[in-house]
């Protein structure tokens, strides 16, 4: 995750997981929490995160100014927590995806004080879970995907209240789920992929209403990597594209179809200034960290950390370019 121009990441040791913040230098790399951060968000000049605390033997909500001394626990979330952890804020409410045996995994909210984690809405009633995911803030609301047990996984929004948490549109009618992923807030709209797998799908957009939700373009085997200016940064079948959402013009940036059996992962994406960092795998290099400079449109491997076809990865709490 990103905090200013610093990187928040998790590091595993024999003593367990630790959360660090780095500015890219040895002296500027510091421990901020004794535990691995599951989800984090930069809000109001602070890092807010959810983490498992071995000291308390439960999950907690913390706030940090980027130092260990400036990190404090705001709320104890209990032992049962979401398999889709995330954190957002609407007004003075933290919206958290949390779980319990009685309610399953559902939307909860907190005001950041002790013992105030409350159910926002039981989208999938009973002990079943709605598994809310693919979230982004938009016009004082949060757009996300959830399953209510009737329509399958579809597009939803919430304003932080129970009555203001509703399905936007049943993109695939009936109980069949829409695979909604790679959500990007760009030019007063939310762009997202609706598909049947990680790669296959169509590009859609929404303004948060059913009337303003529409199909945009048909791609084949594509991933939305991020955004720059009015462009979506897209990988499709061995080619990197910029799609201008105003003019609908596509411009080819790089064609690597000559690299045998190449395919993108689109994982751990992070945009810092004009550079978009992402995981990518090819038959020649294996899985490595790549960089897309959006100013000069250069794309390439940052460093072949694991020479040959081996895989090198650094984990972080969620995508940060959306």
QUIMORA-V965443 format. One record per residue. RES is the residue in three letters. D_LAST is the distance of its C-alpha to the last C-alpha in Angstrom with 1 decimal. Layout:
res->RES d_last->D_LAST
res->RES d_last->D_LAST
//
This chain:
res->UNK d_last->11.2
res->UNK d_last->11.4
res->UNK d_last->14.1
res->UNK d_last->14.9
res->UNK d_last->15.8
res->UNK d_last->16.7
res->UNK d_last->15.5
res->UNK d_last->16.0
res->UNK d_last->17.4
res->UNK d_last->20.0
res->UNK d_last->23.4
res->UNK d_last->26.0
res->UNK d_last->29.7
res->UNK d_last->33.0
res->UNK d_last->32.7
res->UNK d_last->29.4
res->UNK d_last->25.7
res->UNK d_last->24.8
res->UNK d_last->21.7
res->UNK d_last->21.7
res->UNK d_last->20.1
res->UNK d_last->20.8
res->UNK d_last->20.9
res->UNK d_last->22.0
res->UNK d_last->25.6
res->UNK d_last->28.1
res->UNK d_last->29.1
res->UNK d_last->25.6
res->UNK d_last->24.7
res->UNK d_last->25.6
res->UNK d_last->25.7
res->UNK d_last->24.2
res->UNK d_last->24.8
res->UNK d_last->27.2
res->UNK d_last->25.0
res->UNK d_last->21.9
res->UNK d_last->18.8
res->UNK d_last->17.3
res->UNK d_last->14.2
res->UNK d_last->13.3
res->UNK d_last->11.6
res->UNK d_last->12.6
res->UNK d_last->14.5
res->UNK d_last->17.5
res->UNK d_last->18.0
res->UNK d_last->18.3
res->UNK d_last->16.6
res->UNK d_last->16.9
res->UNK d_last->17.2
res->UNK d_last->19.1
res->UNK d_last->21.5
res->UNK d_last->24.8
res->UNK d_last->27.7
res->UNK d_last->30.7
res->UNK d_last->32.8
res->UNK d_last->32.3
res->UNK d_last->31.9
res->UNK d_last->29.0
res->UNK d_last->25.3
res->UNK d_last->24.6
res->UNK d_last->22.0
res->UNK d_last->22.1
res->UNK d_last->21.3
res->UNK d_last->21.6
res->UNK d_last->22.1
res->UNK d_last->21.5
res->UNK d_last->25.1
res->UNK d_last->27.0
res->UNK d_last->29.5
res->UNK d_last->26.8
res->UNK d_last->25.2
res->UNK d_last->26.6
res->UNK d_last->26.4
res->UNK d_last->25.7
res->UNK d_last->26.3
res->UNK d_last->27.8
res->UNK d_last->26.0
res->UNK d_last->28.9
res->UNK d_last->29.3
res->UNK d_last->27.6
res->UNK d_last->23.8
res->UNK d_last->21.1
res->UNK d_last->20.5
res->UNK d_last->16.8
res->UNK d_last->16.3
res->UNK d_last->13.5
res->UNK d_last->13.9
res->UNK d_last->12.9
res->UNK d_last->15.2
res->UNK d_last->17.0
res->UNK d_last->19.8
res->UNK d_last->21.8
res->UNK d_last->20.7
res->UNK d_last->18.6
res->UNK d_last->17.4
res->UNK d_last->17.9
res->UNK d_last->18.3
res->UNK d_last->21.8
res->UNK d_last->24.8
res->UNK d_last->28.6
res->UNK d_last->31.4
res->UNK d_last->32.5
res->UNK d_last->29.2
res->UNK d_last->27.1
res->UNK d_last->23.4
res->UNK d_last->22.3
res->UNK d_last->20.4
res->UNK d_last->22.1
res->UNK d_last->22.0
res->UNK d_last->23.4
res->UNK d_last->24.5
res->UNK d_last->24.3
res->UNK d_last->28.1
res->UNK d_last->30.2
res->UNK d_last->30.6
res->UNK d_last->28.7
res->UNK d_last->26.3
res->UNK d_last->27.0
res->UNK d_last->26.1
res->UNK d_last->24.0
res->UNK d_last->24.9
res->UNK d_last->26.4
res->UNK d_last->24.6
res->UNK d_last->26.6
res->UNK d_last->29.9
res->UNK d_last->31.9
res->UNK d_last->31.1
res->UNK d_last->28.7
res->UNK d_last->24.9
res->UNK d_last->22.2
res->UNK d_last->19.6
res->UNK d_last->16.7
res->UNK d_last->13.3
res->UNK d_last->10.0
res->UNK d_last->9.2
res->UNK d_last->7.3
res->UNK d_last->9.5
res->UNK d_last->11.2
res->UNK d_last->14.7
res->UNK d_last->15.9
res->UNK d_last->15.0
res->UNK d_last->12.8
res->UNK d_last->12.2
res->UNK d_last->12.8
res->UNK d_last->15.2
res->UNK d_last->18.6
res->UNK d_last->22.2
res->UNK d_last->25.1
res->UNK d_last->27.8
res->UNK d_last->28.9
res->UNK d_last->26.2
res->UNK d_last->24.4
res->UNK d_last->20.6
res->UNK d_last->19.3
res->UNK d_last->16.8
res->UNK d_last->17.4
res->UNK d_last->16.6
res->UNK d_last->18.0
res->UNK d_last->19.1
res->UNK d_last->20.2
res->UNK d_last->23.7
res->UNK d_last->25.4
res->UNK d_last->26.6
res->UNK d_last->23.2
res->UNK d_last->21.6
res->UNK d_last->22.2
res->UNK d_last->21.3
res->UNK d_last->20.0
res->UNK d_last->21.5
res->UNK d_last->23.2
res->UNK d_last->21.8
res->UNK d_last->24.4
res->UNK d_last->27.4
res->UNK d_last->29.4
res->UNK d_last->28.4
res->UNK d_last->26.6
res->UNK d_last->22.9
res->UNK d_last->20.0
res->UNK d_last->17.7
res->UNK d_last->14.3
res->UNK d_last->11.4
res->UNK d_last->8.2
res->UNK d_last->6.7
res->UNK d_last->4.9
res->UNK d_last->6.4
res->UNK d_last->8.8
res->UNK d_last->12.5
res->UNK d_last->13.3
res->UNK d_last->12.2
res->UNK d_last->9.9
res->UNK d_last->10.0
res->UNK d_last->10.5
res->UNK d_last->13.1
res->UNK d_last->16.4
res->UNK d_last->18.7
res->UNK d_last->21.4
res->UNK d_last->20.1
res->UNK d_last->17.3
res->UNK d_last->18.0
res->UNK d_last->20.0
res->UNK d_last->18.7
res->UNK d_last->18.1
res->UNK d_last->15.4
res->UNK d_last->15.4
res->UNK d_last->14.2
res->UNK d_last->15.0
res->UNK d_last->15.8
res->UNK d_last->16.3
res->UNK d_last->19.9
res->UNK d_last->21.9
res->UNK d_last->23.4
res->UNK d_last->20.1
res->UNK d_last->18.7
res->UNK d_last->19.7
res->UNK d_last->19.7
res->UNK d_last->18.4
res->UNK d_last->19.5
res->UNK d_last->21.0
res->UNK d_last->19.9
res->UNK d_last->21.7
res->UNK d_last->20.2
res->UNK d_last->16.7
res->UNK d_last->13.2
res->UNK d_last->10.0
res->UNK d_last->9.0
res->UNK d_last->6.5
res->UNK d_last->7.6
res->UNK d_last->10.5
res->UNK d_last->12.7
res->UNK d_last->13.3
res->UNK d_last->12.7
res->UNK d_last->10.7
res->UNK d_last->11.3
res->UNK d_last->13.2
res->UNK d_last->15.7
res->UNK d_last->18.7
res->UNK d_last->22.0
res->UNK d_last->22.5
res->UNK d_last->21.0
res->UNK d_last->18.0
res->UNK d_last->17.3
res->UNK d_last->15.7
res->UNK d_last->15.7
res->UNK d_last->16.3
res->UNK d_last->15.4
res->UNK d_last->18.3
res->UNK d_last->21.0
res->UNK d_last->19.8
res->UNK d_last->21.1
res->UNK d_last->20.1
res->UNK d_last->21.0
res->UNK d_last->21.7
res->UNK d_last->20.5
res->UNK d_last->22.1
res->UNK d_last->24.3
res->UNK d_last->25.0
res->UNK d_last->26.8
res->UNK d_last->29.8
res->UNK d_last->28.5
res->UNK d_last->30.0
res->UNK d_last->28.0
res->UNK d_last->24.7
res->UNK d_last->21.5
res->UNK d_last->17.9
res->UNK d_last->16.2
res->UNK d_last->12.5
res->UNK d_last->12.5
res->UNK d_last->11.5
res->UNK d_last->9.0
res->UNK d_last->8.8
res->UNK d_last->8.8
res->UNK d_last->11.8
res->UNK d_last->13.5
res->UNK d_last->14.1
res->UNK d_last->13.7
res->UNK d_last->11.2
res->UNK d_last->12.7
res->UNK d_last->12.8
res->UNK d_last->15.7
res->UNK d_last->18.1
res->UNK d_last->21.5
res->UNK d_last->24.6
res->UNK d_last->28.2
res->UNK d_last->29.3
res->UNK d_last->27.0
res->UNK d_last->25.7
res->UNK d_last->22.3
res->UNK d_last->21.1
res->UNK d_last->18.3
res->UNK d_last->17.6
res->UNK d_last->16.3
res->UNK d_last->15.3
res->UNK d_last->16.6
res->UNK d_last->15.2
res->UNK d_last->18.3
res->UNK d_last->21.0
res->UNK d_last->19.1
res->UNK d_last->20.6
res->UNK d_last->19.4
res->UNK d_last->21.1
res->UNK d_last->21.7
res->UNK d_last->21.2
res->UNK d_last->24.3
res->UNK d_last->26.1
res->UNK d_last->26.3
res->UNK d_last->28.1
res->UNK d_last->30.4
res->UNK d_last->31.1
res->UNK d_last->29.3
res->UNK d_last->28.4
res->UNK d_last->24.9
res->UNK d_last->23.3
res->UNK d_last->20.3
res->UNK d_last->18.9
res->UNK d_last->17.2
res->UNK d_last->14.6
res->UNK d_last->13.3
res->UNK d_last->10.1
res->UNK d_last->6.9
res->UNK d_last->5.6
res->UNK d_last->3.8
res->UNK d_last->0.0
//
